Amino acid sequence: MNFSRFALGFWRLNDWNFTSQQLLGFVEKALDLGVTTMDHADIYGSYTCEENFGKAMAGRHQLRSKMQIVSKCGIKLVSLNRPVHTIHAYDTGKQHILQSVENSLVAMQTNYLDVLLIHRPDPLMNADEIAEAFRQLKDDGKVLHFGVSNFSASQFDLLQSRLDFTLVTNQIEVSVMKLDSFYDGVLDQCQQYRIKPMAWSPLAGGKLFNSNEIRAVRIREAINSILQNVGNYGLDQIALAWLLQHPSGIVPVIGSGNIDRIKKAVESEKIRLTGDQWFTILEASTGVEVP
């Protein structure tokens, strides 16, 4: 599975207030920048973002072959758009997965998903049942590849043990302010299986820029000191370059409807930090020297 170096995230699509024509134009510009991986989930926008994306793409079917559509399922939200849901819960049963994919295909007006992810670990997860659903979807040509999101290394291994094909990603929260996956085995595992992790909230949801938390202040100071030596770049670009430098091949999901921010993200791929610069940022984040 070939992801683009960055993915375009549609969690906040409805907040962008795009018309269908504006969304189409935005996606076309992103594709021109080489951002071809489109990250969705059935629940985004209370089950409406996929449909809005599908309406925008409806008149340009030739674009489908130029992009990789990723979607997720397994979370059940209480929503007017899902009146049968009475409690916020997880459902990774076979029938729910199959129906979720059907809903996503109809909403996005496509015949297949490039990648389907289980959105969150389910305490009632039956790995055999998920594997059955994945195999059926693969055999039917409705999903080409499969992965997970927010899974621990052991949860990933459990599901992988039931499959005769390799899961292609684990989409996790990772940024200069969220380091868990550097130490809990998740990024190690991605290297072990030679799969690229996807990073949601790669800029810490904006906390990196506007939080007065001492940790955020330390990181900003560290990055600002580095900026003097790397050229005409911004704090956000250094934070992304820091992720890109990890050998697992982290794919940051950029959840912005501002094409200039997408351009800046893409430009961060040109930055190559020295080892000392990389560890300066790590030390600023943890607050301690590496052991």
SVG drawing of the C-alpha trace seen along z (x, -y; Angstrom):
<svg xmlns="http://www.w3.org/2000/svg" viewBox="-34 -33 58 50">
<polyline fill="none" stroke="black" stroke-width="0.4" points="0.0,0.0 1.5,-3.3 0.4,-6.3 1.3,-9.8 3.9,-11.4 1.1,-13.3 -2.6,-12.5 -5.5,-15.0 -7.8,-14.6 -11.5,-15.3 -12.5,-15.1 -13.4,-18.8 -14.7,-19.0 -18.0,-20.5 -16.3,-23.3 -14.6,-24.4 -18.0,-25.6 -17.0,-24.6 -19.6,-24.3 -19.2,-21.1 -17.4,-23.0 -15.0,-24.6 -14.3,-21.2 -13.6,-19.7 -11.2,-22.5 -9.4,-22.1 -9.0,-18.3 -7.7,-18.9 -5.1,-21.4 -4.0,-18.9 -3.6,-16.2 -1.5,-18.5 0.7,-18.9 1.1,-15.1 -1.2,-14.7 -3.2,-11.8 -4.2,-9.9 -7.7,-11.0 -8.4,-10.2 -12.1,-9.7 -14.2,-7.9 -17.8,-7.0 -18.5,-9.0 -16.9,-12.3 -19.4,-15.2 -21.9,-12.9 -22.0,-10.6 -22.1,-13.4 -18.5,-14.1 -18.2,-11.1 -21.4,-12.0 -20.4,-15.6 -17.0,-14.4 -18.9,-12.1 -21.1,-14.8 -18.2,-17.0 -16.3,-14.2 -19.4,-13.0 -18.8,-15.1 -15.1,-14.1 -15.0,-10.3 -11.6,-10.4 -10.1,-11.7 -10.8,-8.4 -7.9,-6.6 -5.5,-9.4 -6.3,-9.1 -6.3,-6.5 -9.4,-6.7 -9.0,-5.6 -12.0,-5.2 -12.6,-3.9 -15.4,-2.1 -16.2,-0.5 -17.3,-3.5 -21.1,-4.0 -22.1,-7.5 -25.4,-8.7 -26.6,-10.7 -29.8,-11.9 -28.2,-10.2 -28.1,-6.9 -31.3,-6.8 -30.8,-3.2 -27.7,-4.1 -28.7,-4.5 -25.3,-4.7 -21.8,-5.7 -20.1,-2.3 -17.8,-0.3 -18.9,2.5 -16.3,4.5 -18.7,7.4 -18.7,8.7 -22.1,7.4 -21.4,3.9 -18.1,3.8 -19.8,5.0 -22.7,2.5 -20.3,-0.3 -18.4,0.3 -21.6,0.4 -22.6,-2.9 -19.2,-4.5 -19.2,-3.3 -22.7,-4.7 -21.8,-8.0 -18.6,-8.6 -20.0,-7.2 -17.2,-4.8 -17.0,-1.1 -14.1,-0.4 -12.0,-1.7 -8.3,-1.6 -7.9,-1.1 -10.4,-0.3 -9.2,-0.8 -10.8,0.3 -11.1,-3.1 -10.6,-2.1 -9.7,1.0 -12.9,2.6 -12.8,4.4 -15.2,7.0 -13.1,7.3 -13.3,10.8 -10.2,11.0 -11.7,14.0 -14.8,12.2 -13.0,9.1 -10.8,11.3 -13.9,12.9 -15.3,9.5 -11.9,8.3 -11.6,11.5 -15.1,11.1 -14.6,7.4 -11.3,8.2 -12.8,11.1 -15.7,8.9 -13.3,6.2 -14.9,3.6 -11.7,3.0 -8.2,3.4 -6.2,3.1 -6.8,3.1 -5.3,1.5 -6.1,0.3 -6.2,-3.0 -5.2,-3.7 -4.2,0.0 -1.4,1.1 1.3,3.4 -0.3,6.4 -3.8,5.6 -2.2,5.2 -0.5,8.6 -3.7,10.2 -5.6,9.2 -2.6,9.8 -2.4,13.3 -5.8,14.1 -5.0,12.7 -3.1,14.2 -2.3,10.7 -0.5,7.9 -2.3,5.0 -0.9,1.8 -1.0,-0.8 -1.7,-1.8 -3.1,-5.3 -2.0,-6.8 -1.7,-10.1 1.9,-11.2 3.6,-14.6 6.4,-16.4 3.9,-16.6 2.6,-13.0 5.5,-10.6 3.9,-7.4 4.4,-5.4 8.1,-6.0 8.3,-4.0 5.4,-1.6 6.5,0.6 4.0,-0.7 6.5,-2.5 9.0,0.4 6.3,2.7 5.7,0.6 9.3,1.0 9.2,4.7 6.3,5.2 7.7,2.5 4.4,0.6 3.9,-3.1 2.1,-4.5 -0.3,-7.4 -0.2,-10.3 -3.4,-12.0 -3.0,-15.4 0.6,-15.7 0.8,-19.3 -0.8,-18.4 -4.2,-19.9 -2.7,-23.4 -1.4,-23.2 2.1,-23.5 1.4,-27.0 -1.0,-28.5 -0.6,-26.7 1.1,-28.3 1.9,-24.9 5.6,-24.8 6.2,-21.8 4.8,-23.6 6.9,-26.7 10.0,-24.6 9.4,-23.0 8.7,-26.3 11.9,-27.7 13.9,-24.7 12.4,-24.9 12.9,-28.6 16.6,-28.1 16.8,-25.5 15.0,-27.7 18.0,-30.0 20.0,-27.3 17.6,-25.5 16.3,-28.3 13.1,-30.1 10.6,-27.7 8.0,-27.8 7.6,-26.2 4.9,-23.9 7.2,-22.7 10.0,-21.8 7.5,-19.9 6.4,-17.9 10.0,-17.4 10.8,-16.0 8.1,-13.3 9.1,-12.7 12.6,-11.9 11.5,-8.8 12.6,-5.6 9.1,-4.1 8.0,-6.6 5.3,-8.4 2.5,-9.8 1.1,-12.9 -2.6,-13.5 -3.1,-17.2 -6.6,-18.2 -6.8,-21.6 -9.0,-23.1 -6.4,-25.9 -4.5,-25.0 -1.6,-27.2 -1.2,-25.1 -1.1,-22.0 1.6,-23.5 3.6,-24.4 3.3,-20.8 4.5,-19.4 7.5,-21.8 8.5,-20.4 9.7,-17.3 12.7,-19.3 13.9,-19.8 16.6,-17.5 17.4,-18.0 20.7,-17.0 20.8,-14.3 21.6,-17.0 18.6,-19.1 16.3,-16.1 17.3,-15.2 17.1,-18.9 13.4,-18.8 13.0,-15.4 14.6,-16.7 12.5,-19.8 9.4,-17.6 10.3,-15.2 12.0,-17.8 15.0,-15.6 18.1,-14.4 18.0,-11.0 19.4,-8.4"/>
</svg>
